[in-house]
Amino acid sequence: MSARRILEVILGTAFSLATTHLAAQDLPHPTSVASSQATAVIALPTNPDPTALLDTGFRHLYELNFQGARQDFGNYQKQRPEDPLGKAAEAVSYLFEEFNDKGVLTSEFFLNDSRFLGGISGSPAANRNVAFLEANNQARELAKKRVKLDPHDVDGLLALTIADGLESDYDALIEKKQLEAMKLMHRAESGANAALAADSSAQDAYVALGVSNYVIGSLAGYKRVFLWMGGVHGNRARGIEQMRSAAEHGRYLRSFAKIMLALAYEREGQLDHTRQLLTELAAEFPNNPLFSRELALLDQKPRNVQ
């Protein structure tokens, strides 16, 4: 072999070895790759926003899946045990379930003065809802702690308003204690004003408050005079406005407000408003037979324009 050829072989081999060495330096070690992938997996978010549990829980509620709703609310409470909205949501589920079972959420109830103004059938003791009262009281106590630390805490103020408003509805329709209901409604109204002053989007504060205002405002004149002498007042028009505000701008209790507002409109003879709200509810919650049934009953009545 000539000297020139020998030199070419030596140079080629050296170049090949150098290239291989550089490539090896550029490639990550298999262990490093696995470690990097593992790190990437670990870095993926595993805990979504827990408020999504409140959203899905209320959707289950309006689909009449009460166990599913309370499971979501319970999981929310585990993640945020200090937040009173978890317990307030649980309280809503118990009262909503009782209202559904006793037919409160129907035109048959709302259009019958003896039932609507006199409360559900049976004695207060027989209708006592211990689970609701316990959850509601726990929500109230948690909320008081938050508001004591920060008087402008929106979640605390909203939970206080919901707790007082729900118990006002409970007293008026279940326990048939109208004076106590009015006192709670008055307190709830103060809480609602404080919550909305802290955050104008907290429109859920108006739901139970609007129901109480409407129910008590619908009582016979002499009863309202008696309650007025006790320093508390109910107002049907104000109740409708409060429920309408929550139905348009609320979050968790928006659909609850729509249901009660639809029934109030029907009681007032404003059937086109009722039909619109029930149609929206039936489209949003097709698994709830209540809305389609109420629409069918409404279609048997003449249309009117308000």
C-alpha positions as CSV (number, residue, x, y, z in Angstrom):
1,M,0.0,0.0,0.0
2,S,1.4,3.4,-0.9
3,A,2.2,6.0,1.7
4,R,-0.5,8.2,0.4
5,R,-3.2,5.5,0.7
6,I,-2.0,4.7,4.3
7,L,-2.4,8.4,5.2
8,E,-5.9,8.5,3.8
9,V,-7.0,5.5,5.8
10,I,-5.5,7.0,9.0
11,L,-7.3,10.3,8.5
12,G,-10.6,8.7,7.6
13,T,-10.6,6.5,10.7
14,A,-9.7,9.5,12.9
15,F,-12.6,11.5,11.4
16,S,-15.1,8.7,11.9
17,L,-14.1,8.2,15.5
18,A,-14.4,12.0,16.2
19,T,-17.8,12.1,14.6
20,T,-19.1,9.2,16.6
21,H,-17.7,10.8,19.8
22,L,-19.4,14.1,19.1
23,A,-22.8,12.4,18.3
24,A,-22.6,10.4,21.5
25,Q,-22.2,13.7,23.4
26,D,-25.2,15.3,21.7
27,L,-27.6,12.3,22.4
28,P,-29.2,12.2,25.9
29,H,-28.5,9.1,28.0
30,P,-31.5,6.7,28.0
31,T,-31.8,7.2,31.8
32,S,-31.9,10.9,31.4
33,V,-34.7,10.6,28.8
34,A,-36.8,8.4,31.1
35,S,-36.1,10.8,34.0
36,S,-37.2,13.8,31.9
37,Q,-40.4,12.0,30.8
38,A,-41.1,11.0,34.3
39,T,-40.6,14.6,35.4
40,A,-42.9,15.8,32.7
41,V,-45.7,13.4,33.8
42,I,-45.3,14.4,37.4
43,A,-45.5,18.1,36.4
44,L,-49.0,17.6,34.8
45,P,-51.8,19.2,36.9
46,T,-53.6,16.5,38.9
47,N,-56.0,18.7,41.0
48,P,-58.5,20.7,38.8
49,D,-60.2,23.8,40.3
50,P,-62.4,22.4,43.1
51,T,-65.1,24.9,42.3
52,A,-65.9,22.7,39.3
53,L,-67.3,20.3,41.9
54,L,-69.9,22.9,42.9
55,D,-70.9,23.4,39.3
56,T,-71.3,19.7,38.6
57,G,-73.0,19.2,41.9
58,F,-75.7,21.8,41.2
59,R,-76.2,20.3,37.7
60,H,-76.8,16.9,39.4
61,L,-79.2,18.7,41.7
62,Y,-81.3,20.1,38.9
63,E,-81.4,16.7,37.3
64,L,-82.8,15.4,40.6
65,N,-79.7,13.3,41.2
66,F,-79.5,14.2,44.8
67,Q,-77.0,11.6,45.8
68,G,-74.7,12.6,43.0
69,A,-75.0,16.3,44.0
70,R,-74.1,15.6,47.6
71,Q,-71.1,13.4,46.6
72,D,-69.7,16.4,44.6
73,F,-70.5,18.8,47.5
74,G,-68.8,16.4,49.9
75,N,-65.7,16.2,47.8
76,Y,-65.6,19.9,47.6
77,Q,-65.8,20.1,51.4
78,K,-62.8,17.7,51.7
79,Q,-60.7,19.9,49.4
80,R,-61.8,23.2,51.0
81,P,-63.1,22.4,54.5
82,E,-62.9,26.0,55.6
83,D,-65.2,27.3,52.8
84,P,-68.8,27.6,54.0
85,L,-70.2,27.4,50.4
86,G,-69.6,23.6,50.5
87,K,-72.0,23.2,53.4
88,A,-74.4,25.8,52.0
89,A,-74.6,23.8,48.8
90,E,-75.3,20.6,50.8
91,A,-78.1,22.4,52.7
92,V,-79.6,23.5,49.3
93,S,-79.6,19.9,48.2
94,Y,-81.6,18.7,51.2
95,L,-84.2,21.5,51.0
96,F,-84.5,21.2,47.2
97,E,-85.1,17.5,47.5
98,E,-87.8,18.1,50.1
99,F,-89.4,20.7,48.0
100,N,-89.4,18.3,45.1
101,D,-90.8,15.4,47.1
102,K,-93.6,17.5,48.6
103,G,-94.5,19.1,45.3
104,V,-93.5,22.6,46.2
105,L,-91.8,23.1,42.8
106,T,-95.1,22.6,40.9
107,S,-97.9,24.9,39.7
108,E,-100.3,22.7,41.6
109,F,-98.7,23.9,44.8
110,F,-98.1,27.5,43.8
111,L,-101.6,28.1,42.5
112,N,-103.3,26.6,45.5
113,D,-103.6,29.4,48.1
114,S,-104.3,27.0,51.0
115,R,-101.0,25.1,50.2
116,F,-98.9,28.0,49.0
117,L,-99.8,30.3,51.9
118,G,-100.4,27.6,54.5
119,G,-97.3,25.4,53.9
120,I,-97.0,21.8,52.9
121,S,-99.3,19.1,54.2
122,G,-98.6,17.4,57.5
123,S,-97.3,18.7,60.8
124,P,-94.1,20.6,61.2
125,A,-92.7,17.9,63.4
126,A,-93.5,15.2,60.7
127,N,-91.8,17.4,58.0
128,R,-88.8,18.4,60.1
129,N,-85.7,18.1,57.9
130,V,-82.8,17.4,60.3
131,A,-80.2,16.9,57.6
132,F,-81.0,20.3,56.1
133,L,-80.9,22.1,59.5
134,E,-77.6,20.5,60.4
135,A,-75.9,21.4,57.1
136,N,-77.4,24.9,57.1
137,N,-76.2,25.6,60.7
138,Q,-72.7,24.3,59.9
139,A,-72.6,26.6,56.8
140,R,-73.7,29.5,59.0
141,E,-71.0,28.9,61.6
142,L,-68.3,28.5,59.0
143,A,-69.4,31.7,57.4
144,K,-69.5,33.6,60.6
145,K,-65.8,32.7,61.2
146,R,-64.8,34.0,57.8
147,V,-66.7,37.2,58.1
148,K,-65.3,37.8,61.6
149,L,-61.8,37.6,60.2
150,D,-62.8,39.7,57.1
151,P,-66.1,41.6,57.0
152,H,-65.8,41.8,53.2
153,D,-65.2,38.1,52.6
154,V,-67.6,37.4,49.7
155,D,-67.9,33.7,50.1
156,G,-68.6,34.1,53.8
157,L,-71.2,36.8,53.2
158,L,-72.8,34.8,50.4
159,A,-73.0,31.6,52.5
160,L,-74.6,33.6,55.4
161,T,-77.2,35.0,53.1
162,I,-78.0,31.6,51.5
163,A,-78.2,30.0,55.0
164,D,-80.6,32.6,56.4
165,G,-82.6,32.8,53.1
166,L,-83.0,29.0,52.9
167,E,-84.1,28.8,56.5
168,S,-86.6,31.5,55.9
169,D,-88.1,29.5,53.1
170,Y,-88.0,26.4,55.3
171,D,-89.8,28.2,58.1
172,A,-92.4,29.6,55.8
173,L,-93.2,26.5,53.8
174,I,-92.2,23.6,56.0
175,E,-92.4,24.7,59.6
176,K,-95.2,27.2,58.9
177,K,-93.5,29.8,61.2
178,Q,-94.1,33.0,59.2
179,L,-92.9,35.4,61.8
180,E,-89.6,33.6,62.2
181,A,-89.4,33.3,58.4
182,M,-89.7,37.1,58.1
183,K,-87.1,37.8,60.7
184,L,-84.6,35.5,58.9
185,M,-85.5,37.1,55.6
186,H,-84.8,40.6,57.0
187,R,-81.4,39.3,58.2
188,A,-80.7,37.7,54.9
189,E,-81.5,40.9,53.1
190,S,-78.8,42.7,55.1
191,G,-76.3,39.9,54.2
192,A,-77.2,40.0,50.6
193,N,-76.6,43.8,50.4
194,A,-73.2,43.3,52.1
195,A,-72.3,40.4,49.7
196,L,-73.3,42.4,46.6
197,A,-71.4,45.5,47.9
198,A,-68.3,43.3,48.2
199,D,-68.9,41.6,44.8
200,S,-71.7,42.7,42.5
201,S,-71.6,39.3,40.7
202,A,-72.7,37.4,43.8
203,Q,-76.3,37.4,42.5
204,D,-77.0,34.0,44.1
205,A,-77.6,36.0,47.3
206,Y,-81.0,37.0,45.9
207,V,-82.6,33.5,45.4
208,A,-83.9,32.4,48.7
209,L,-84.4,36.0,49.7
210,G,-86.6,36.6,46.7
211,V,-88.7,33.5,47.4
212,S,-89.3,34.6,51.0
213,N,-90.2,38.1,50.0
214,Y,-92.7,36.7,47.4
215,V,-94.2,34.1,49.7
216,I,-94.7,36.4,52.7
217,G,-95.8,39.3,50.5
218,S,-98.6,37.1,49.1
219,L,-100.2,36.5,52.5
220,A,-103.6,37.9,53.3
221,G,-103.6,41.6,54.3
222,Y,-104.3,41.0,58.0
223,K,-101.4,38.6,58.3
224,R,-99.0,41.0,56.7
225,V,-100.2,43.8,59.0
226,F,-99.5,41.5,62.0
227,L,-96.0,40.7,60.6
228,W,-95.4,44.4,59.8
229,M,-96.1,45.2,63.5
230,G,-93.3,42.8,64.3
231,G,-90.9,45.0,62.3
232,V,-90.6,42.7,59.2
233,H,-92.1,43.1,55.7
234,G,-92.7,41.0,52.6
235,N,-93.1,42.3,49.1
236,R,-94.2,40.3,46.1
237,A,-92.9,42.7,43.5
238,R,-89.6,43.0,45.2
239,G,-89.4,39.2,45.5
240,I,-89.9,38.8,41.8
241,E,-87.2,41.4,41.0
242,Q,-84.8,39.6,43.3
243,M,-85.5,36.2,41.8
244,R,-85.2,37.6,38.2
245,S,-81.8,39.1,39.0
246,A,-80.6,35.7,40.3
247,A,-82.1,33.9,37.3
248,E,-80.3,36.2,34.9
249,H,-77.0,36.7,36.7
250,G,-76.6,33.9,39.4
251,R,-74.2,31.0,39.1
252,Y,-74.9,28.0,41.3
253,L,-78.6,28.9,42.2
254,R,-79.5,30.4,38.8
255,S,-81.7,27.5,37.8
256,F,-83.3,27.3,41.3
257,A,-84.2,31.0,40.8
258,K,-85.6,30.3,37.3
259,I,-87.9,27.5,38.7
260,M,-89.3,29.6,41.5
261,L,-89.6,32.7,39.2
262,A,-91.5,30.7,36.6
263,L,-94.0,29.5,39.2
264,A,-94.3,33.1,40.6
265,Y,-95.0,34.4,37.1
266,E,-97.7,31.7,36.6
267,R,-99.3,32.7,39.9
268,E,-99.3,36.3,38.7
269,G,-100.9,35.2,35.4
270,Q,-97.9,36.1,33.3
271,L,-97.9,32.9,31.4
272,D,-95.6,33.9,28.5
273,H,-92.8,34.6,31.0
274,T,-93.5,31.3,32.7
275,R,-93.4,29.4,29.3
276,Q,-90.1,31.0,28.4
277,L,-88.4,30.1,31.6
278,L,-89.7,26.5,31.6
279,T,-88.7,26.0,28.0
280,E,-85.1,27.1,28.9
281,L,-85.0,24.8,31.9
282,A,-86.4,21.8,29.9
283,A,-83.7,22.3,27.2
284,E,-80.9,22.6,29.8
285,F,-82.1,19.7,31.9
286,P,-83.8,17.2,29.7
287,N,-83.5,14.4,32.3
288,N,-85.7,16.4,34.7
289,P,-89.4,15.5,34.0
290,L,-90.7,18.3,36.1
291,F,-90.1,21.0,33.4
292,S,-91.7,19.2,30.5
293,R,-94.7,18.2,32.7
294,E,-95.2,21.8,33.8
295,L,-94.9,22.9,30.1
296,A,-97.6,20.4,29.1
297,L,-99.9,21.8,31.8
298,L,-99.1,25.3,30.7
299,D,-100.0,24.6,27.1
300,Q,-103.5,23.7,28.2
301,K,-104.0,27.4,29.2
302,P,-104.6,30.3,26.8
303,R,-101.6,32.3,25.8
304,N,-101.3,35.9,27.0
305,V,-98.8,38.8,26.3
306,Q,-97.4,40.8,29.2
